[in-house]
Each structure stands twice: as structure tokens, then as C-alpha cells.
Amino acid sequence: AAQRFKDLVTVFDSKSVSLGQRFQAEAAAVAARGGKAMGEIMVMLRDIQDRVRLFAVLDTVEYIQKGGRVAKLISVFKRIARFFNVKPILTMHDGEIKLLGVANSFKRGLLRIEREVLALGPLERLGVIHVRNHEAAVQFARRLAGKLSPHSPDILIVETGVALATHGGPGVIAAIALLAAM
């Protein structure tokens, strides 16, 4: 499609999912409506891409195993998770899902994500995404807002799209942050 529209469309890998993509798409749309050139928009998108952070806690490894995106990690982790009943905490860096750590309960997994978000410093945008876990996502967002105040951006709470839902499965909660530009 990009080839068909010549210079009007450029393919760009967001190296993110869900709200990380949304943050980039919205910024590109605002810039385009404001008359920015494609080159300027691409530079801006690369900057935003570098400032997006994702932290997620999974309730189970079943779905991520089926999805195959973390095949390198899953064989060892699956045995550990089943034996100790731990919850994986994932992050995304440069488009790759990485194991950040584990928690011995979902609640402790959320506490770890909270610590990671609070350590990021000033934020431009913040969202909490979930898969069929709205009430827990709302409670988590409220806790984050209380600890980030008075410098907290509005926290979006959204059910995630199919990519994270398919790979994470029901119960997933994640925080996606956009670091403030320096």
C-alpha cells in the first residue's frame, strides 16, 4: 500500500504494541494536520519510539507459550512458573519482549510494575491496559495516580488489542508510559 501511494505513506515499525502504537499514531496525525513534512514526522516518531516503556504482568504463561514470541525464554520459564506458581513480568525493548522478572503473586507483579513506572521520572503520557481485568486495571491506575501526583498525566485505562490479548491471555495488566521529552 505504501508503494502505491508513493511519498504520501511511509511504513514505520512502532516497536511497540497497544497504547505504545497509539501514542505514536496520535502524535503523527497531529503533526501531519499541523503541516509537518514526512521527514519531520519520522524523526518525531523515532524519538517517541525511544521513550515508550511497557511493563506487563501475566497471570499465566499458557498464552504466551502458544503465541511463540518468546520461544527462547519459555521452555525454562514454563518449568519454573509451574513449579513455583510465579507470574512473569515482561518488558518490551526495541520491539522485543524480555523477561523483566517474576513475582510469586499477581499482586506482587503489579507492585513491581508500579516501582518500575515510578522510577521512570517525568511522564508525558501513561496508560494501563488489561485483558478482561477492568476492575483490577482501574485500581492499579488509581494507585499509580496517587503516587505520581501532582505530576501525573491523565492515565488512560483501556482493554488492549488483539496482539497483547492473544499473547498474554485473560488477566494481563500492563502499564505503558511515554517518558517526557527532554
Residue pairs with C-beta under 8 A, 6 or more apart in sequence:
1 9
2 9
2 10
2 11
7 38
10 38
10 42
12 24
12 42
12 45
13 95
14 20
14 21
14 24
14 25
14 45
14 49
15 49
15 52
15 92
15 94
15 95
16 23
16 24
16 49
16 52
16 54
16 92
16 95
16 176
17 54
17 92
17 160
17 161
17 163
17 164
18 54
18 127
18 129
18 158
18 160
18 161
18 163
18 164
18 174
18 176
19 125
19 127
19 129
19 156
19 158
19 176
20 52
20 54
20 92
20 176
22 127
23 48
23 52
23 125
23 176
23 178
24 45
24 48
24 49
24 52
27 44
27 45
27 48
28 41
28 44
28 45
31 40
31 41
31 44
32 41
36 44
47 181
48 178
51 124
51 178
51 179
51 180
51 181
52 176
52 177
52 178
52 179
53 91
53 92
53 116
53 117
53 120
53 176
53 177
53 178
53 179
54 90
54 91
54 92
54 174
54 175
54 176
54 177
55 89
55 90
55 91
55 100
55 112
55 113
55 116
55 117
55 174
55 175
56 89
56 90
56 91
56 113
56 164
56 168
56 172
56 173
56 174
56 175
57 87
57 88
57 89
57 90
57 103
57 106
57 109
57 110
57 112
57 113
57 172
57 173
57 174
58 64
58 87
58 88
58 89
58 90
58 168
58 169
58 171
58 172
59 87
59 106
59 169
59 170
59 171
59 172
60 169
60 171
61 74
61 77
61 78
61 81
61 88
62 169
63 166
63 167
63 168
63 169
64 70
64 74
64 88
64 90
64 167
64 168
64 169
65 74
65 78
67 166
67 167
69 97
69 167
70 77
70 90
70 97
70 99
73 99
77 88
77 99
80 86
80 102
81 87
81 88
81 102
84 102
84 104
85 104
86 102
86 103
86 104
87 102
87 103
87 104
87 105
87 106
87 108
87 109
88 99
88 102
88 109
89 99
89 100
89 101
89 102
89 103
89 109
89 112
89 113
90 97
90 98
90 99
90 100
91 97
91 98
91 100
91 116
92 98
97 167
100 112
100 116
101 112
102 109
103 109
103 111
103 112
106 171
110 136
110 140
110 173
113 140
113 173
113 174
113 175
114 140
114 143
114 144
114 147
114 175
116 175
117 123
117 126
117 144
117 148
117 175
117 177
118 144
118 147
118 148
120 177
120 179
121 179
121 180
122 151
122 179
122 180
123 148
123 151
123 152
123 153
123 177
123 178
123 179
123 180
124 153
124 178
124 179
124 180
124 181
125 153
125 156
125 177
125 178
126 144
126 148
126 152
126 153
126 154
126 155
126 156
126 175
126 176
126 177
126 178
127 155
127 156
127 157
127 158
127 175
127 176
127 177
128 137
128 140
128 141
128 144
128 155
128 156
128 157
128 158
128 173
128 174
128 175
128 176
129 137
129 157
129 158
129 159
129 160
129 164
129 172
129 173
129 174
129 175
129 176
130 136
130 137
130 157
130 158
130 159
130 160
130 172
130 173
130 174
131 159
131 160
131 164
131 165
131 168
131 169
131 170
131 171
131 172
132 159
132 170
132 171
133 170
133 171
133 172
133 173
134 157
134 159
136 173
137 157
137 173
138 157
140 173
140 175
141 155
141 157
144 152
144 155
144 175
145 152
145 155
159 165
160 168
160 172
160 174
164 172
164 174
165 172
168 174
